[in-house]
Amino acid sequence: MKIIDFRSDTITRPTEEMRAAMSAAEVGDDVYGEDPTVNKLEELAAETIGKEAALFVPSGTMGNLIALLAHTRHGQQVVLDDLAHIIQYEAGGLSAIAGLVPRIISTGGVYTAETIESAIVSDSDVHHAQTGLICLENTHNIAGGIVTPPAEMKKIHEMANKYSLPVHTDGARIFNAATYLGCAPSDLASHTDSVMFCLSKGLASPAGSILAGTKEFVVSARKIRKRLGGGMRQIGILAAAGIISIRKMSKRLDEDHLHARLLGEALANMKGFSVDLGRLQTNILMVDLTETGASAPAVVEDLAKIGILASDINEKRIRFVTHYQVSRTDIQDTIDRLSLL
């Protein structure tokens, strides 16, 4: 029985084209700025996302942490959603390393200028930490791959400028957001001062993320990357895969979205599963078990017994993530197996 793995799009493996490019990659010492393949990737990434410069970093978590450190001062507040990846899944780095206080808002996955503005604290308030940064997440992972559209991001950025506040976007899956909206990723990134996106999720690279912004921001980010231990050496072998991720793999994400839709529609019609199809926009499918009273961890264990791997997000929610290595046949096979439960 084939194992069909929906736990995350991080489990994607590099394509044969990537492996060949990695093997043939020209390399140098990236800390000295001498790896030509890394330089090529960073130039391509900056151009694609519409920023002046870009930096290749080991992970999205490090990319976000670098942005927090580059934009803020120790002791400031950062405004972010209560379910944001930065606060839920990055080991508390914003406080433990960046020395920041989280200012929590609840967005349901779609950010608005009004919600964010209500959380801003000015430096004239002597009782509370001053707001130093606004963080967005697009797509929003735990909200189910929900997208915040460019028009709303523009409003947020304009509001932030009024308070002289920078905006950072955790765009780990920003190419999924752009695919859903039918726009260029740069259309979304144009309304944020810095943006991080992952090469190692739906874009199928074996490792690495991109952090982009102004030239001045990236100069600062490069030094912080070194301070955090993220200065790697001959990493053109990884950057070669990243180039293919941007040029080629970013163009096929609508296939993953279609597969998530097909699976979601099937589950919505099965007893024991509840799916809000109105919130199913990209490659993340959230399944609710509240009405059945079933335990999500227990159901995940049962699914594993029939070769279907998924993630329990909490006691009542299960997440399925479609990606490059889940085919249309795999989707139908999954539906067939679930129908026998």
QUIFENUR-V769797 format. One record per residue. N is the residue number from 1. RES is the residue in one small letter. SS is DSSP state (alpha for helix, beta for strand, coil for the rest). PSI is psi as a letter, one per 40 degrees, with the letter a starting at -180 (999 if undefined). Layout:
BEGIN
((N,RES,SS,PSI) (N,RES,SS,PSI))
END
This chain:
BEGIN
((1,m,coil,h) (2,k,coil,h) (3,i,coil,h) (4,i,beta,h) (5,d,beta,h) (6,f,coil,e) (7,r,coil,d) (8,s,coil,i) (9,d,alpha,e) (10,t,alpha,e) (11,i,alpha,e) (12,t,coil,i) (13,r,coil,i) (14,p,coil,i) (15,t,coil,i) (16,e,alpha,d) (17,e,alpha,d) (18,m,alpha,d) (19,r,alpha,d) (20,a,alpha,d) (21,a,alpha,d) (22,m,alpha,d) (23,s,alpha,d) (24,a,alpha,e) (25,a,coil,h) (26,e,coil,h) (27,v,coil,i) (28,g,coil,a) (29,d,coil,h) (30,d,alpha,d) (31,v,alpha,d) (32,y,alpha,e) (33,g,coil,f) (34,e,coil,e) (35,d,coil,h) (36,p,alpha,d) (37,t,alpha,d) (38,v,alpha,d) (39,n,alpha,d) (40,k,alpha,d) (41,l,alpha,d) (42,e,alpha,d) (43,e,alpha,d) (44,l,alpha,d) (45,a,alpha,d) (46,a,alpha,d) (47,e,alpha,d) (48,t,alpha,d) (49,i,alpha,e) (50,g,coil,f) (51,k,coil,i) (52,e,coil,d) (53,a,beta,i) (54,a,beta,i) (55,l,beta,h) (56,f,beta,h) (57,v,beta,i) (58,p,coil,d) (59,s,coil,i) (60,g,alpha,d) (61,t,alpha,d) (62,m,alpha,d) (63,g,alpha,d) (64,n,alpha,d) (65,l,alpha,d) (66,i,alpha,d) (67,a,alpha,d) (68,l,alpha,d) (69,l,alpha,d) (70,a,alpha,d) (71,h,alpha,e) (72,t,coil,i) (73,r,coil,i) (74,h,coil,h) (75,g,coil,e) (76,q,coil,i) (77,q,beta,i) (78,v,beta,h) (79,v,beta,h) (80,l,beta,i) (81,d,beta,i) (82,d,coil,d) (83,l,coil,e) (84,a,coil,i) (85,h,alpha,d) (86,i,alpha,d) (87,i,alpha,d) (88,q,alpha,d) (89,y,coil,f) (90,e,coil,f) (91,a,coil,f) (92,g,coil,f) (93,g,alpha,d) (94,l,alpha,d) (95,s,alpha,d) (96,a,alpha,d) (97,i,coil,d) (98,a,coil,e) (99,g,coil,f) (100,l,coil,i) (101,v,beta,h) (102,p,beta,h) (103,r,beta,h) (104,i,beta,h) (105,i,beta,i) (106,s,coil,h) (107,t,coil,e) (108,g,coil,e) (109,g,coil,e) (110,v,coil,h) (111,y,coil,i) (112,t,coil,i) (113,a,alpha,d) (114,e,alpha,d) (115,t,alpha,d) (116,i,alpha,d) (117,e,alpha,d) (118,s,coil,e) (119,a,coil,e) (120,i,coil,h) (121,v,coil,h) (122,s,coil,i) (123,d,coil,e) (124,s,coil,e) (125,d,coil,h) (126,v,coil,e) (127,h,coil,d) (128,h,coil,i) (129,a,coil,i) (130,q,coil,i) (131,t,beta,h) (132,g,beta,e) (133,l,beta,i) (134,i,beta,h) (135,c,beta,h) (136,l,beta,i) (137,e,beta,h) (138,n,coil,h) (139,t,coil,i) (140,h,beta,h) (141,n,coil,c) (142,i,coil,e) (143,a,coil,e) (144,g,coil,f) (145,g,coil,f) (146,i,beta,i) (147,v,coil,h) (148,t,coil,h) (149,p,coil,i) (150,p,alpha,d) (151,a,alpha,d) (152,e,alpha,d) (153,m,alpha,d) (154,k,alpha,d) (155,k,alpha,d) (156,i,alpha,d) (157,h,alpha,d) (158,e,alpha,d) (159,m,alpha,d) (160,a,alpha,d) (161,n,alpha,d) (162,k,alpha,d) (163,y,coil,e) (164,s,coil,f) (165,l,coil,h) (166,p,beta,i) (167,v,beta,h) (168,h,beta,h) (169,t,beta,h) (170,d,beta,g) (171,g,coil,f) (172,a,coil,d) (173,r,coil,f) (174,i,alpha,d) (175,f,alpha,d) (176,n,alpha,d) (177,a,alpha,d) (178,a,alpha,d) (179,t,alpha,d) (180,y,alpha,d) (181,l,alpha,e) (182,g,coil,f) (183,c,coil,i) (184,a,coil,i) (185,p,alpha,d) (186,s,alpha,d) (187,d,alpha,d) (188,l,alpha,d) (189,a,alpha,e) (190,s,coil,e) (191,h,coil,f) (192,t,coil,i) (193,d,coil,d) (194,s,beta,i) (195,v,beta,h) (196,m,beta,h) (197,f,beta,i) (198,c,beta,h) (199,l,coil,e) (200,s,coil,e) (201,k,coil,b) (202,g,coil,e) (203,l,coil,e) (204,a,coil,e) (205,s,coil,i) (206,p,coil,d) (207,a,coil,i) (208,g,coil,i) (209,s,beta,i) (210,i,beta,h) (211,l,beta,h) (212,a,beta,i) (213,g,beta,a) (214,t,coil,i) (215,k,alpha,d) (216,e,alpha,d) (217,f,alpha,d) (218,v,alpha,d) (219,v,alpha,d) (220,s,alpha,d) (221,a,alpha,d) (222,r,alpha,d) (223,k,alpha,d) (224,i,alpha,d) (225,r,alpha,d) (226,k,alpha,d) (227,r,alpha,d) (228,l,coil,e) (229,g,coil,e) (230,g,coil,e) (231,g,coil,h) (232,m,coil,i) (233,r,coil,b) (234,q,coil,g) (235,i,coil,e) (236,g,alpha,d) (237,i,alpha,d) (238,l,alpha,d) (239,a,alpha,d) (240,a,alpha,d) (241,a,alpha,d) (242,g,alpha,d) (243,i,alpha,d) (244,i,alpha,d) (245,s,alpha,d) (246,i,alpha,d) (247,r,alpha,d) (248,k,coil,d) (249,m,alpha,d) (250,s,alpha,e) (251,k,alpha,e) (252,r,alpha,e) (253,l,alpha,d) (254,d,alpha,d) (255,e,alpha,d) (256,d,alpha,d) (257,h,alpha,d) (258,l,alpha,d) (259,h,alpha,d) (260,a,alpha,d) (261,r,alpha,d) (262,l,alpha,d) (263,l,alpha,d) (264,g,alpha,d) (265,e,alpha,d) (266,a,alpha,d) (267,l,alpha,d) (268,a,alpha,d) (269,n,coil,e) (270,m,coil,i) (271,k,coil,h) (272,g,coil,e) (273,f,coil,h) (274,s,beta,h) (275,v,coil,h) (276,d,coil,g) (277,l,alpha,d) (278,g,alpha,d) (279,r,alpha,e) (280,l,coil,g) (281,q,coil,d) (282,t,coil,b) (283,n,coil,e) (284,i,beta,h) (285,l,beta,h) (286,m,beta,h) (287,v,beta,h) (288,d,beta,h) (289,l,coil,e) (290,t,coil,d) (291,e,coil,d) (292,t,coil,d) (293,g,coil,e) (294,a,coil,i) (295,s,coil,h) (296,a,alpha,d) (297,p,alpha,d) (298,a,alpha,d) (299,v,alpha,d) (300,v,alpha,d) (301,e,alpha,d) (302,d,alpha,d) (303,l,alpha,d) (304,a,alpha,d) (305,k,alpha,d) (306,i,coil,e) (307,g,coil,e) (308,i,beta,h) (309,l,beta,h) (310,a,coil,i) (311,s,beta,h) (312,d,beta,h) (313,i,coil,d) (314,n,coil,a) (315,e,coil,d) (316,k,coil,e) (317,r,beta,h) (318,i,beta,i) (319,r,beta,h) (320,f,beta,h) (321,v,beta,h) (322,t,coil,i) (323,h,coil,a) (324,y,coil,d) (325,q,coil,e) (326,v,coil,h) (327,s,coil,i) (328,r,alpha,d) (329,t,alpha,d) (330,d,alpha,d) (331,i,alpha,d) (332,q,alpha,d) (333,d,alpha,d) (334,t,alpha,d) (335,i,alpha,d) (336,d,alpha,d) (337,r,alpha,d) (338,l,alpha,d) (339,s,alpha,e) (340,l,coil,e) (341,l,coil,999))
END
